[in-house]
Amino acid sequence: MSVTFTVGVPPAVTALAQQRELGARKAVFWRRATRALILWPLTLVVMAVAITIGLLGWHLPALVLVAALLVGIGLWRYSGTPECVVVYEHGLVCCLGRQRRSVRWDEAHYSWRGAADMAILPQEDALEETGLADAPDLTGTDGRIMLRQVSGMDRLQQLVDAELQLRAFDRGRAQLEAGEQADYPPLAITAAGIFANTGKGTVNARWAALHSYGHVGGVVVINAFFKDAAKGRIAKEWFRGLVADATAAHRVIAATNPNQGTPQAEEAADLVADDIMAEAAEVQQRSRQRHRWAVLQGAAFAAVVLGGAAISTIHLPEHGLGYSAVCGGHPASRAASYNPGNGPHPIDFEGGSGGFAGVSDNAGVLDGEYGQWIPANAADVQLVACVTGVKTDTTIGNCDYEGGTDVPLKNEQYTLTVYAAQTGTQVLAPKEIDGDPSTCPESIETDNGSGPSSFHAELTLSDVESAVQAVVND
């Protein structure tokens, strides 16, 4: 299965714009079915998992998981079916995969503005020229072009209105001057008043009955006077709904209503231009706010991902003085420097399997006679002795206890390697040491007379001291 990456405007869109002579490109609006905010819960879950497995010591899988998250976001953003709306000097092109629709501004008959979408209906004689005929996902009722789910929808609507509303106003005024009605579906404006198709029939209100009117986005609201048995003549809402070219419709109503000082045509047209300019200023302000919000989100996202990746590489101390990572070849900058010839060098012991005698459970330092080997604190450690053990099935003795309980003692083969803590450099080659056959536990717990099935031999203090004393005392 091939993956299509969309970084810029698809070539087919540019070709259609050239064919339709739409002029210079002004803006691109990408369509995304999934909001970017959905990435936050996914990112937080992935980073939590990555940090957890990283702190458990699986650093590479943790980093691979972080990388997979970033690759997945890249694929979500730049691969798949290209979806965009491109605005040009003389029109626009809407693209959804192989489906494309276009319209020139001089071909547009009506336009409608919703809260998060927009529709443009080309003139009837231009429908065949507005793009591919088989574009069902982009085509609505009666052939209108549907613009949905694009980022920055308010700016797209403002750019379209800047081109279409003055044209729509001039069209309506021309219809009225010709003795016809000015159509802004579902409204029709006449010299006598306003007609509205509510879907359940047509209602009308004469100019004398109108109280006030205005528009918010693509919605026109008209209030009219009604007779009330108790209060007499009152004003209440007569119509509210989505209206074609709402800005132009509002100003045509104001320019036609004889009861409110009907403005001249040029003055009314200036009011339409003022509406468009005011909206452009609001859109620009909202765009700046969105930009700041996007920058903050991007910074927060980067901090979460980079911080999570960094935490995933931390080597937590497992026991002792916290230098177990040195055994994996990782230097410890907090350790003291190791300089041969200036011994003794304080040493920390890490690792082990069954354990070894003479080493404190949590301190990781010898309890033997060489007190100068013991670091006063973790920052004094110069050397790290790393001990690993492999249990065998070879029996090397018995551990005898009162009551006749004998427990076999099996060998454990240990490997001891010494590193310079600060640099992670190996300073003593691995030494193999067998567990001592005299290291039976002093006591055991029995269950109905039965004790443990076996023990494994530990290292003795003398074995450990003999193995490391040369490098520690150097």
C-alpha positions as a Markdown table, in Angstrom:
| # | Residue | x | y | z |
|---|---|---|---|---|
| 1 | Met | 0.0 | 0.0 | 0.0 |
| 2 | Ser | 1.5 | 3.3 | -1.1 |
| 3 | Val | 1.5 | 6.4 | 1.2 |
| 4 | Thr | 0.8 | 9.8 | -0.3 |
| 5 | Phe | 2.6 | 12.7 | 1.4 |
| 6 | Thr | 0.9 | 16.1 | 1.1 |
| 7 | Val | 3.3 | 19.0 | 2.0 |
| 8 | Gly | 2.1 | 21.7 | -0.4 |
| 9 | Val | -0.9 | 22.4 | -2.5 |
| 10 | Pro | -1.6 | 19.4 | -4.7 |
| 11 | Pro | -0.5 | 19.9 | -8.4 |
| 12 | Ala | -4.0 | 19.0 | -9.6 |
| 13 | Val | -5.4 | 22.0 | -7.7 |
| 14 | Thr | -2.9 | 24.4 | -9.2 |
| 15 | Ala | -3.6 | 23.0 | -12.7 |
| 16 | Leu | -7.4 | 23.5 | -12.2 |
| 17 | Ala | -6.7 | 27.1 | -11.0 |
| 18 | Gln | -4.6 | 27.8 | -14.0 |
| 19 | Gln | -7.2 | 26.3 | -16.3 |
| 20 | Arg | -9.9 | 28.4 | -14.7 |
| 21 | Glu | -7.7 | 31.5 | -14.8 |
| 22 | Leu | -8.1 | 32.2 | -11.1 |
| 23 | Gly | -5.0 | 34.4 | -10.8 |
| 24 | Ala | -2.5 | 34.6 | -8.0 |
| 25 | Arg | -2.9 | 32.4 | -4.9 |
| 26 | Lys | -3.9 | 34.3 | -1.7 |
| 27 | Ala | -4.4 | 31.7 | 1.0 |
| 28 | Val | -4.5 | 27.9 | 1.7 |
| 29 | Phe | -6.8 | 26.3 | 4.2 |
| 30 | Trp | -6.2 | 22.7 | 5.1 |
| 31 | Arg | -9.1 | 20.3 | 5.9 |
| 32 | Arg | -8.6 | 18.0 | 8.8 |
| 33 | Ala | -11.2 | 15.5 | 10.0 |
| 34 | Thr | -9.4 | 15.1 | 13.4 |
| 35 | Arg | -8.7 | 18.1 | 15.7 |
| 36 | Ala | -5.1 | 18.4 | 16.8 |
| 37 | Leu | -6.2 | 18.6 | 20.5 |
| 38 | Ile | -6.9 | 14.8 | 20.3 |
| 39 | Leu | -3.2 | 14.4 | 20.0 |
| 40 | Trp | -2.7 | 15.5 | 23.6 |
| 41 | Pro | -4.3 | 12.6 | 25.4 |
| 42 | Leu | -2.5 | 10.2 | 23.0 |
| 43 | Thr | 0.8 | 11.9 | 23.6 |
| 44 | Leu | 0.5 | 11.9 | 27.4 |
| 45 | Val | -0.4 | 8.2 | 27.4 |
| 46 | Val | 2.5 | 7.3 | 25.1 |
| 47 | Met | 5.0 | 9.4 | 27.1 |
| 48 | Ala | 3.8 | 7.9 | 30.4 |
| 49 | Val | 4.4 | 4.4 | 29.0 |
| 50 | Ala | 7.8 | 5.4 | 27.6 |
| 51 | Ile | 8.9 | 7.0 | 30.9 |
| 52 | Thr | 7.7 | 3.9 | 32.8 |
| 53 | Ile | 9.6 | 1.4 | 30.7 |
| 54 | Gly | 12.6 | 3.7 | 30.5 |
| 55 | Leu | 12.9 | 3.9 | 34.3 |
| 56 | Leu | 12.6 | 0.1 | 34.4 |
| 57 | Gly | 15.8 | 0.1 | 32.4 |
| 58 | Trp | 14.5 | -0.5 | 28.9 |
| 59 | His | 15.9 | 2.7 | 27.5 |
| 60 | Leu | 16.0 | 1.8 | 23.8 |
| 61 | Pro | 12.4 | 0.6 | 23.6 |
| 62 | Ala | 11.3 | 3.8 | 25.4 |
| 63 | Leu | 13.1 | 6.0 | 22.8 |
| 64 | Val | 11.7 | 3.9 | 20.0 |
| 65 | Leu | 8.2 | 4.4 | 21.4 |
| 66 | Val | 8.8 | 8.2 | 21.5 |
| 67 | Ala | 10.1 | 8.1 | 17.9 |
| 68 | Ala | 7.1 | 6.1 | 16.8 |
| 69 | Leu | 4.8 | 8.8 | 18.3 |
| 70 | Leu | 6.6 | 11.5 | 16.3 |
| 71 | Val | 6.5 | 9.5 | 13.1 |
| 72 | Gly | 2.8 | 8.8 | 13.6 |
| 73 | Ile | 2.0 | 12.5 | 14.1 |
| 74 | Gly | 4.0 | 13.2 | 10.9 |
| 75 | Leu | 2.1 | 10.6 | 8.9 |
| 76 | Trp | -1.2 | 12.0 | 10.3 |
| 77 | Arg | -0.3 | 15.5 | 9.3 |
| 78 | Tyr | 1.3 | 15.0 | 6.0 |
| 79 | Ser | 0.1 | 11.7 | 4.5 |
| 80 | Gly | -3.1 | 10.5 | 3.1 |
| 81 | Thr | -5.8 | 12.1 | 1.0 |
| 82 | Pro | -5.0 | 15.8 | 0.4 |
| 83 | Glu | -7.9 | 18.0 | 1.6 |
| 84 | Cys | -7.7 | 21.8 | 1.2 |
| 85 | Val | -9.5 | 25.0 | 0.1 |
| 86 | Val | -7.2 | 27.4 | -1.9 |
| 87 | Val | -8.3 | 31.0 | -2.4 |
| 88 | Tyr | -7.1 | 32.8 | -5.5 |
| 89 | Glu | -7.4 | 36.3 | -6.8 |
| 90 | His | -10.5 | 35.5 | -8.9 |
| 91 | Gly | -12.0 | 32.5 | -7.2 |
| 92 | Leu | -11.3 | 29.3 | -5.2 |
| 93 | Val | -10.7 | 25.6 | -5.5 |
| 94 | Cys | -11.8 | 23.0 | -3.0 |
| 95 | Cys | -10.0 | 19.7 | -3.0 |
| 96 | Leu | -10.9 | 16.3 | -1.3 |
| 97 | Gly | -8.7 | 13.6 | -2.7 |
| 98 | Arg | -9.5 | 13.2 | -6.4 |
| 99 | Gln | -12.6 | 15.4 | -6.0 |
| 100 | Arg | -12.2 | 19.0 | -6.9 |
| 101 | Arg | -14.6 | 21.9 | -7.3 |
| 102 | Ser | -13.8 | 25.4 | -8.3 |
| 103 | Val | -15.7 | 28.7 | -8.8 |
| 104 | Arg | -14.9 | 32.1 | -10.0 |
| 105 | Trp | -16.1 | 35.1 | -8.0 |
| 106 | Asp | -18.0 | 36.4 | -11.0 |
| 107 | Glu | -19.8 | 33.0 | -11.3 |
| 108 | Ala | -21.1 | 32.9 | -7.7 |
| 109 | His | -24.8 | 33.3 | -7.4 |
| 110 | Tyr | -25.3 | 32.9 | -3.6 |
| 111 | Ser | -23.1 | 32.1 | -0.6 |
| 112 | Trp | -24.2 | 30.9 | 2.9 |
| 113 | Arg | -22.1 | 31.1 | 6.1 |
| 114 | Gly | -22.6 | 28.7 | 8.9 |
| 115 | Ala | -20.8 | 28.6 | 12.3 |
| 116 | Ala | -18.1 | 26.2 | 10.9 |
| 117 | Asp | -18.9 | 25.8 | 7.3 |
| 118 | Met | -19.7 | 27.7 | 4.1 |
| 119 | Ala | -21.5 | 27.0 | 0.8 |
| 120 | Ile | -21.3 | 28.8 | -2.6 |
| 121 | Leu | -23.8 | 28.2 | -5.3 |
| 122 | Pro | -22.5 | 29.0 | -8.8 |
| 123 | Gln | -24.8 | 30.6 | -11.4 |
| 124 | Glu | -26.8 | 28.0 | -13.3 |
| 125 | Asp | -24.9 | 28.5 | -16.6 |
| 126 | Ala | -21.5 | 28.2 | -14.7 |
| 127 | Leu | -22.2 | 24.9 | -12.9 |
| 128 | Glu | -20.5 | 22.8 | -15.5 |
| 129 | Glu | -17.4 | 25.0 | -15.4 |
| 130 | Thr | -16.8 | 24.9 | -11.7 |
| 131 | Gly | -14.7 | 21.8 | -11.5 |
| 132 | Leu | -15.1 | 18.0 | -11.8 |
| 133 | Ala | -18.7 | 16.9 | -12.2 |
| 134 | Asp | -18.4 | 13.8 | -10.0 |
| 135 | Ala | -17.5 | 15.4 | -6.6 |
| 136 | Pro | -20.3 | 14.2 | -4.3 |
| 137 | Asp | -18.4 | 14.9 | -1.0 |
| 138 | Leu | -18.0 | 18.5 | -2.1 |
| 139 | Thr | -21.4 | 19.1 | -3.6 |
| 140 | Gly | -24.5 | 20.0 | -1.7 |
| 141 | Thr | -28.1 | 20.8 | -2.7 |
| 142 | Asp | -28.7 | 22.2 | -6.2 |
| 143 | Gly | -24.9 | 22.0 | -7.0 |
| 144 | Arg | -23.6 | 24.3 | -4.3 |
| 145 | Ile | -19.9 | 23.9 | -3.3 |
| 146 | Met | -19.6 | 22.8 | 0.4 |
| 147 | Leu | -16.6 | 24.1 | 2.4 |
| 148 | Arg | -16.2 | 22.3 | 5.7 |
| 149 | Gln | -13.7 | 21.3 | 8.4 |
| 150 | Val | -11.0 | 23.7 | 7.4 |
| 151 | Ser | -8.6 | 25.4 | 9.8 |
| 152 | Gly | -9.2 | 29.1 | 10.0 |
| 153 | Met | -12.7 | 29.0 | 8.8 |
| 154 | Asp | -13.5 | 32.5 | 9.9 |
| 155 | Arg | -10.7 | 33.9 | 7.7 |
| 156 | Leu | -11.9 | 31.8 | 4.8 |
| 157 | Gln | -15.4 | 33.2 | 5.2 |
| 158 | Gln | -14.0 | 36.7 | 5.5 |
| 159 | Leu | -12.0 | 36.4 | 2.3 |
| 160 | Val | -15.0 | 35.0 | 0.4 |
| 161 | Asp | -17.3 | 37.7 | 1.8 |
| 162 | Ala | -14.8 | 40.4 | 0.7 |
| 163 | Glu | -15.3 | 39.3 | -2.9 |
| 164 | Leu | -19.0 | 38.3 | -2.9 |
| 165 | Gln | -20.9 | 40.7 | -0.6 |
| 166 | Leu | -20.5 | 43.9 | -2.6 |
| 167 | Arg | -21.5 | 41.9 | -5.7 |
| 168 | Ala | -24.5 | 40.5 | -3.9 |
| 169 | Phe | -25.5 | 43.9 | -2.7 |
| 170 | Asp | -25.3 | 45.4 | -6.3 |
| 171 | Arg | -27.3 | 42.4 | -7.6 |
| 172 | Gly | -30.1 | 42.9 | -5.1 |
| 173 | Arg | -30.3 | 46.7 | -5.7 |
| 174 | Ala | -30.4 | 46.1 | -9.5 |
| 175 | Gln | -33.3 | 43.6 | -9.0 |
| 176 | Leu | -35.2 | 46.2 | -7.0 |
| 177 | Glu | -34.6 | 49.0 | -9.5 |
| 178 | Ala | -35.9 | 46.7 | -12.2 |
| 179 | Gly | -39.1 | 46.3 | -10.3 |
| 180 | Glu | -38.2 | 42.7 | -9.2 |
| 181 | Gln | -37.6 | 41.3 | -5.7 |
| 182 | Ala | -34.1 | 41.0 | -4.3 |
| 183 | Asp | -33.5 | 37.4 | -3.5 |
| 184 | Tyr | -31.4 | 36.2 | -0.6 |
| 185 | Pro | -32.8 | 32.8 | 0.1 |
| 186 | Pro | -34.9 | 32.2 | 2.1 |
| 187 | Leu | -35.6 | 36.0 | 2.2 |
| 188 | Ala | -37.1 | 38.1 | -0.6 |
| 189 | Ile | -36.9 | 41.9 | -0.3 |
| 190 | Thr | -39.5 | 43.9 | -2.2 |
| 191 | Ala | -40.6 | 47.6 | -2.3 |
| 192 | Ala | -43.6 | 46.6 | 0.0 |
| 193 | Gly | -41.7 | 44.6 | 2.6 |
| 194 | Ile | -40.0 | 41.3 | 3.3 |
| 195 | Phe | -41.1 | 37.7 | 2.5 |
| 196 | Ala | -39.6 | 34.7 | 4.3 |
| 197 | Asn | -39.8 | 31.0 | 3.4 |
| 198 | Thr | -39.8 | 29.3 | 6.7 |
| 199 | Gly | -40.0 | 25.8 | 5.2 |
| 200 | Lys | -43.7 | 25.6 | 6.3 |
| 201 | Gly | -44.9 | 28.3 | 4.0 |
| 202 | Thr | -44.1 | 31.9 | 3.2 |
| 203 | Val | -44.7 | 34.7 | 5.6 |
| 204 | Asn | -44.4 | 38.4 | 5.0 |
| 205 | Ala | -44.0 | 41.6 | 6.9 |
| 206 | Arg | -44.6 | 45.1 | 5.6 |
| 207 | Trp | -42.0 | 47.8 | 6.2 |
| 208 | Ala | -44.4 | 49.5 | 8.7 |
| 209 | Ala | -44.5 | 46.4 | 10.8 |
| 210 | Leu | -40.7 | 46.0 | 11.1 |
| 211 | His | -39.1 | 47.0 | 14.4 |
| 212 | Ser | -35.3 | 46.1 | 13.9 |
| 213 | Tyr | -33.0 | 43.8 | 12.0 |
| 214 | Gly | -29.4 | 42.8 | 11.8 |
| 215 | His | -27.1 | 39.9 | 11.1 |
| 216 | Val | -24.5 | 37.8 | 13.0 |
| 217 | Gly | -22.2 | 36.0 | 10.7 |
| 218 | Gly | -24.6 | 34.3 | 8.2 |
| 219 | Val | -27.7 | 34.6 | 10.3 |
| 220 | Val | -30.2 | 37.4 | 9.9 |
| 221 | Val | -32.5 | 38.3 | 12.7 |
| 222 | Ile | -35.6 | 40.4 | 12.1 |
| 223 | Asn | -37.9 | 41.8 | 14.8 |
| 224 | Ala | -41.5 | 43.0 | 14.0 |
| 225 | Phe | -44.4 | 44.5 | 15.9 |
| 226 | Phe | -47.3 | 42.2 | 17.0 |
| 227 | Lys | -50.5 | 42.9 | 18.7 |
| 228 | Asp | -50.8 | 41.5 | 22.3 |
| 229 | Ala | -54.2 | 41.4 | 24.0 |
| 230 | Ala | -52.7 | 42.5 | 27.3 |
| 231 | Lys | -49.8 | 44.7 | 26.3 |
| 232 | Gly | -51.0 | 46.1 | 23.0 |
| 233 | Arg | -48.4 | 46.5 | 20.3 |
| 234 | Ile | -45.1 | 44.8 | 21.2 |
| 235 | Ala | -41.9 | 43.9 | 19.3 |
| 236 | Lys | -40.6 | 40.4 | 19.2 |
| 237 | Glu | -38.6 | 38.1 | 16.9 |
| 238 | Trp | -40.3 | 37.5 | 13.5 |
| 239 | Phe | -37.5 | 35.7 | 11.7 |
| 240 | Arg | -34.1 | 34.1 | 12.5 |
| 241 | Gly | -32.2 | 31.9 | 10.1 |
| 242 | Leu | -29.3 | 31.3 | 7.8 |
| 243 | Val | -29.6 | 33.7 | 4.8 |
| 244 | Ala | -27.7 | 33.8 | 1.6 |
| 245 | Asp | -25.2 | 36.7 | 1.5 |
| 246 | Ala | -26.3 | 37.9 | 5.0 |
| 247 | Thr | -24.2 | 41.0 | 5.0 |
| 248 | Ala | -25.5 | 42.2 | 1.7 |
| 249 | Ala | -29.1 | 41.2 | 2.6 |
| 250 | His | -28.9 | 43.3 | 5.8 |
| 251 | Arg | -27.8 | 46.4 | 4.0 |
| 252 | Val | -30.3 | 46.0 | 1.2 |
| 253 | Ile | -33.1 | 45.8 | 3.8 |
| 254 | Ala | -31.7 | 49.0 | 5.3 |
| 255 | Ala | -31.5 | 50.7 | 1.9 |
| 256 | Thr | -35.1 | 49.7 | 1.0 |
| 257 | Asn | -36.9 | 50.3 | 4.2 |
| 258 | Pro | -38.6 | 53.7 | 3.8 |
| 259 | Asn | -39.3 | 54.0 | 7.6 |
| 260 | Gln | -35.7 | 54.3 | 8.8 |
| 261 | Gly | -34.2 | 57.0 | 6.5 |
| 262 | Thr | -33.3 | 54.9 | 3.5 |
| 263 | Pro | -29.6 | 55.5 | 2.6 |
| 264 | Gln | -28.5 | 56.2 | -0.9 |
| 265 | Ala | -27.2 | 53.2 | -2.8 |
| 266 | Glu | -23.6 | 54.4 | -2.7 |
| 267 | Glu | -23.9 | 55.0 | 1.1 |
| 268 | Ala | -25.3 | 51.6 | 1.6 |
| 269 | Ala | -22.5 | 50.0 | -0.5 |
| 270 | Asp | -20.0 | 51.8 | 1.7 |
| 271 | Leu | -21.7 | 50.3 | 4.7 |
| 272 | Val | -21.2 | 46.8 | 3.2 |
| 273 | Ala | -17.5 | 47.6 | 2.7 |
| 274 | Asp | -17.3 | 48.9 | 6.3 |
| 275 | Asp | -18.8 | 45.6 | 7.5 |
| 276 | Ile | -16.2 | 43.6 | 5.6 |
| 277 | Met | -13.4 | 45.8 | 7.0 |
| 278 | Ala | -14.6 | 45.5 | 10.5 |
| 279 | Glu | -14.9 | 41.7 | 10.2 |
| 280 | Ala | -11.4 | 41.5 | 8.7 |
| 281 | Ala | -10.0 | 43.4 | 11.7 |
| 282 | Glu | -11.7 | 40.9 | 14.1 |
| 283 | Val | -10.5 | 37.9 | 12.1 |
| 284 | Gln | -7.0 | 39.2 | 12.2 |
| 285 | Gln | -7.1 | 39.6 | 16.0 |
| 286 | Arg | -8.5 | 36.1 | 16.4 |
| 287 | Ser | -5.8 | 34.8 | 14.1 |
| 288 | Arg | -3.1 | 36.4 | 16.3 |
| 289 | Gln | -4.6 | 34.8 | 19.3 |
| 290 | Arg | -4.7 | 31.4 | 17.6 |
| 291 | His | -1.1 | 31.9 | 16.5 |
| 292 | Arg | 0.0 | 32.6 | 20.1 |
| 293 | Trp | -2.0 | 29.6 | 21.3 |
| 294 | Ala | -0.4 | 27.4 | 18.6 |
| 295 | Val | 3.0 | 28.5 | 19.7 |
| 296 | Leu | 2.3 | 27.8 | 23.3 |
| 297 | Gln | 0.9 | 24.4 | 22.4 |
| 298 | Gly | 3.9 | 23.6 | 20.3 |
| 299 | Ala | 6.3 | 24.6 | 23.1 |
| 300 | Ala | 4.3 | 22.5 | 25.6 |
| 301 | Phe | 4.3 | 19.6 | 23.2 |
| 302 | Ala | 8.1 | 19.8 | 22.6 |
| 303 | Ala | 8.7 | 20.1 | 26.4 |
| 304 | Val | 6.6 | 17.0 | 27.1 |
| 305 | Val | 8.2 | 14.9 | 24.3 |
| 306 | Leu | 11.8 | 16.0 | 25.0 |
| 307 | Gly | 11.4 | 15.9 | 28.7 |
| 308 | Gly | 9.8 | 12.5 | 28.5 |
| 309 | Ala | 12.6 | 11.2 | 26.2 |
| 310 | Ala | 15.2 | 12.6 | 28.6 |
| 311 | Ile | 13.5 | 11.0 | 31.7 |
| 312 | Ser | 13.3 | 7.7 | 29.8 |
| 313 | Thr | 17.1 | 7.6 | 29.6 |
| 314 | Ile | 17.7 | 8.1 | 33.3 |
| 315 | His | 19.3 | 5.1 | 35.1 |
| 316 | Leu | 17.7 | 4.8 | 38.5 |
| 317 | Pro | 19.9 | 3.5 | 41.3 |
| 318 | Glu | 18.9 | -0.1 | 42.0 |
| 319 | His | 20.7 | -0.5 | 45.3 |
| 320 | Gly | 23.9 | 0.4 | 47.0 |
| 321 | Leu | 25.2 | 3.9 | 46.4 |
| 322 | Gly | 23.4 | 4.3 | 43.0 |
| 323 | Tyr | 26.3 | 3.5 | 40.6 |
| 324 | Ser | 24.7 | 0.4 | 38.9 |
| 325 | Ala | 24.6 | 2.3 | 35.6 |
| 326 | Val | 28.4 | 2.3 | 35.6 |
| 327 | Cys | 28.2 | -1.4 | 35.1 |
| 328 | Gly | 26.5 | -0.8 | 31.8 |
| 329 | Gly | 29.3 | 1.5 | 30.6 |
| 330 | His | 27.7 | 4.8 | 31.6 |
| 331 | Pro | 30.0 | 7.3 | 33.3 |
| 332 | Ala | 28.8 | 9.0 | 36.6 |
| 333 | Ser | 29.8 | 12.6 | 36.6 |
| 334 | Arg | 29.0 | 13.0 | 40.3 |
| 335 | Ala | 31.7 | 10.5 | 41.3 |
| 336 | Ala | 35.2 | 11.4 | 42.4 |
| 337 | Ser | 38.1 | 11.1 | 39.9 |
| 338 | Tyr | 40.2 | 7.9 | 39.9 |
| 339 | Asn | 44.0 | 8.5 | 39.7 |
| 340 | Pro | 46.1 | 5.3 | 39.9 |
| 341 | Gly | 49.0 | 5.6 | 42.3 |
| 342 | Asn | 47.1 | 7.6 | 44.9 |
| 343 | Gly | 45.3 | 4.7 | 46.6 |
| 344 | Pro | 43.4 | 3.6 | 48.5 |
| 345 | His | 40.4 | 4.4 | 46.3 |
| 346 | Pro | 36.9 | 4.3 | 47.9 |
| 347 | Ile | 34.9 | 1.6 | 46.1 |
| 348 | Asp | 31.2 | 0.8 | 45.7 |
| 349 | Phe | 29.9 | -2.8 | 45.0 |
| 350 | Glu | 27.0 | -3.3 | 42.6 |
| 351 | Gly | 25.1 | -6.3 | 41.3 |
| 352 | Gly | 25.4 | -9.9 | 42.5 |
| 353 | Ser | 23.0 | -12.8 | 42.3 |
| 354 | Gly | 22.8 | -14.7 | 45.5 |
| 355 | Gly | 24.7 | -12.0 | 47.2 |
| 356 | Phe | 28.1 | -12.1 | 48.8 |
| 357 | Ala | 29.2 | -12.2 | 52.4 |
| 358 | Gly | 30.7 | -9.1 | 54.0 |
| 359 | Val | 28.8 | -6.6 | 51.9 |
| 360 | Ser | 26.1 | -4.3 | 53.5 |
| 361 | Asp | 22.6 | -4.9 | 52.1 |
| 362 | Asn | 22.1 | -1.2 | 51.1 |
| 363 | Ala | 25.4 | 0.6 | 51.4 |
| 364 | Gly | 27.1 | -1.5 | 48.7 |
| 365 | Val | 30.5 | -1.2 | 50.5 |
| 366 | Leu | 32.7 | -3.8 | 52.3 |
| 367 | Asp | 32.3 | -4.3 | 56.0 |
| 368 | Gly | 35.8 | -5.7 | 56.2 |
| 369 | Glu | 39.0 | -4.6 | 57.8 |
| 370 | Tyr | 40.0 | -2.0 | 55.1 |
| 371 | Gly | 38.2 | 1.0 | 56.4 |
| 372 | Gln | 39.8 | 3.4 | 53.9 |
| 373 | Trp | 38.1 | 1.5 | 51.1 |
| 374 | Ile | 34.7 | 2.7 | 52.4 |
| 375 | Pro | 33.4 | 5.9 | 50.8 |
| 376 | Ala | 32.1 | 8.5 | 53.3 |
| 377 | Asn | 29.3 | 9.3 | 50.9 |
| 378 | Ala | 28.3 | 8.7 | 47.3 |
| 379 | Ala | 30.3 | 11.6 | 46.0 |
| 380 | Asp | 33.6 | 10.0 | 47.3 |
| 381 | Val | 33.2 | 6.9 | 45.2 |
| 382 | Gln | 36.1 | 6.4 | 42.8 |
| 383 | Leu | 35.7 | 2.8 | 41.8 |
| 384 | Val | 32.7 | 0.5 | 41.1 |
| 385 | Ala | 33.0 | -3.2 | 41.4 |
| 386 | Cys | 30.3 | -5.0 | 39.3 |
| 387 | Val | 29.4 | -8.5 | 40.4 |
| 388 | Thr | 27.3 | -10.9 | 38.3 |
| 389 | Gly | 26.4 | -14.4 | 39.3 |
| 390 | Val | 25.3 | -17.5 | 37.4 |
| 391 | Lys | 23.6 | -20.3 | 39.4 |
| 392 | Thr | 24.6 | -23.8 | 38.5 |
| 393 | Asp | 23.3 | -27.3 | 39.4 |
| 394 | Thr | 26.6 | -28.5 | 40.7 |
| 395 | Thr | 26.4 | -29.5 | 44.3 |
| 396 | Ile | 29.5 | -28.5 | 46.3 |
| 397 | Gly | 28.4 | -29.3 | 49.9 |
| 398 | Asn | 25.6 | -29.6 | 52.4 |
| 399 | Cys | 24.2 | -27.2 | 54.9 |
| 400 | Asp | 23.3 | -29.2 | 58.1 |
| 401 | Tyr | 20.8 | -27.9 | 60.6 |
| 402 | Glu | 19.3 | -29.1 | 63.9 |
| 403 | Gly | 16.5 | -31.6 | 63.5 |
| 404 | Gly | 18.4 | -33.5 | 60.7 |
| 405 | Thr | 17.6 | -31.1 | 58.0 |
| 406 | Asp | 20.2 | -31.1 | 55.2 |
| 407 | Val | 20.0 | -28.6 | 52.4 |
| 408 | Pro | 22.2 | -29.1 | 49.3 |
| 409 | Leu | 24.6 | -26.2 | 48.6 |
| 410 | Lys | 25.1 | -25.6 | 44.9 |
| 411 | Asn | 27.8 | -23.6 | 43.2 |
| 412 | Glu | 27.3 | -20.1 | 41.8 |
| 413 | Gln | 29.9 | -18.7 | 39.5 |
| 414 | Tyr | 30.6 | -15.0 | 39.9 |
| 415 | Thr | 32.3 | -12.5 | 37.6 |
| 416 | Leu | 33.8 | -9.4 | 39.2 |
| 417 | Thr | 34.8 | -6.4 | 37.1 |
| 418 | Val | 36.0 | -3.0 | 38.3 |
| 419 | Tyr | 35.4 | 0.4 | 36.6 |
| 420 | Ala | 36.4 | 4.0 | 37.2 |
| 421 | Ala | 33.1 | 5.5 | 38.4 |
| 422 | Gln | 33.5 | 9.0 | 36.9 |
| 423 | Thr | 34.5 | 7.8 | 33.4 |
| 424 | Gly | 33.1 | 4.3 | 33.1 |
| 425 | Thr | 36.5 | 3.0 | 32.0 |
| 426 | Gln | 37.3 | -0.6 | 32.9 |
| 427 | Val | 40.3 | -0.7 | 35.2 |
| 428 | Leu | 40.2 | -4.4 | 36.2 |
| 429 | Ala | 39.5 | -7.2 | 33.7 |
| 430 | Pro | 36.6 | -9.5 | 34.6 |
| 431 | Lys | 37.6 | -12.2 | 37.2 |
| 432 | Glu | 35.7 | -15.4 | 37.6 |
| 433 | Ile | 35.3 | -16.6 | 41.2 |
| 434 | Asp | 33.4 | -19.7 | 42.4 |
| 435 | Gly | 31.1 | -19.3 | 45.5 |
| 436 | Asp | 32.6 | -20.5 | 48.7 |
| 437 | Pro | 31.3 | -24.0 | 50.0 |
| 438 | Ser | 31.4 | -22.7 | 53.6 |
| 439 | Thr | 28.7 | -19.9 | 53.1 |
| 440 | Cys | 25.6 | -21.7 | 54.4 |
| 441 | Pro | 23.0 | -19.5 | 56.0 |
| 442 | Glu | 23.1 | -19.6 | 59.8 |
| 443 | Ser | 19.4 | -20.6 | 60.1 |
| 444 | Ile | 16.5 | -21.7 | 58.0 |
| 445 | Glu | 12.7 | -21.8 | 58.2 |
| 446 | Thr | 11.1 | -25.2 | 57.8 |
| 447 | Asp | 7.5 | -26.1 | 56.9 |
| 448 | Asn | 6.4 | -29.4 | 58.5 |
| 449 | Gly | 10.0 | -30.4 | 58.8 |
| 450 | Ser | 10.9 | -29.5 | 55.2 |
| 451 | Gly | 13.4 | -26.8 | 54.5 |
| 452 | Pro | 14.5 | -25.1 | 51.2 |
| 453 | Ser | 15.3 | -27.3 | 48.3 |
| 454 | Ser | 18.8 | -25.9 | 47.9 |
| 455 | Phe | 21.1 | -22.9 | 48.5 |
| 456 | His | 23.7 | -21.3 | 46.2 |
| 457 | Ala | 27.2 | -20.5 | 47.5 |
| 458 | Glu | 28.0 | -16.9 | 48.1 |
| 459 | Leu | 31.3 | -15.0 | 47.8 |
| 460 | Thr | 33.3 | -14.5 | 51.0 |
| 461 | Leu | 34.8 | -11.3 | 52.2 |
| 462 | Ser | 38.3 | -12.6 | 51.7 |
| 463 | Asp | 37.4 | -13.6 | 48.1 |
| 464 | Val | 36.1 | -10.1 | 47.3 |
| 465 | Glu | 39.0 | -8.3 | 49.0 |
| 466 | Ser | 41.6 | -10.5 | 47.2 |
| 467 | Ala | 40.0 | -9.9 | 43.8 |
| 468 | Val | 40.0 | -6.1 | 44.1 |
| 469 | Gln | 42.7 | -5.1 | 46.6 |
| 470 | Ala | 45.4 | -4.5 | 44.0 |
| 471 | Val | 43.5 | -1.9 | 42.1 |
| 472 | Val | 41.9 | -0.4 | 45.2 |
| 473 | Asn | 45.2 | 0.1 | 47.0 |
| 474 | Asp | 47.1 | 1.2 | 43.9 |
